[in-house]
Amino acid sequence: MRLKLEDKNCFYAVENDAPALDDEELLADYNAQNNKARCQIAKFLGPYALNIVKPHITSAKAMWDALKAAYENKSASNQANLLVRLLTTKIS
């Protein structure tokens, strides 16, 4: 996913918060990147992951942080959930 966002030149919006409102040109560029990143993130997510990012849909950074929190969780229950999802994934 990160590579796709970098390829589309919109990963800056995922790493950074919105700039100050006084710099209109920078803010416009950030908003364009944020919109592109949000679309790219949502485009490649399954139903489970979409439910994770739904509350954060206005910010690519918030969406990315929510996904990181969900998938980088090292708890035993999360690892078991990811293992079950991996084993039940159909290869086509």
Secondary structure, DSSP 4 states (H G I P E B T S, - for coil): -HHHHHHTT-THHHHSPPPPTT-HHHHHHHHHHHHHHHHHHHHT--HHHHHHHGGGTT-HHHHHHHHHHHHS---HHHHHHHHHHHHTPPP-
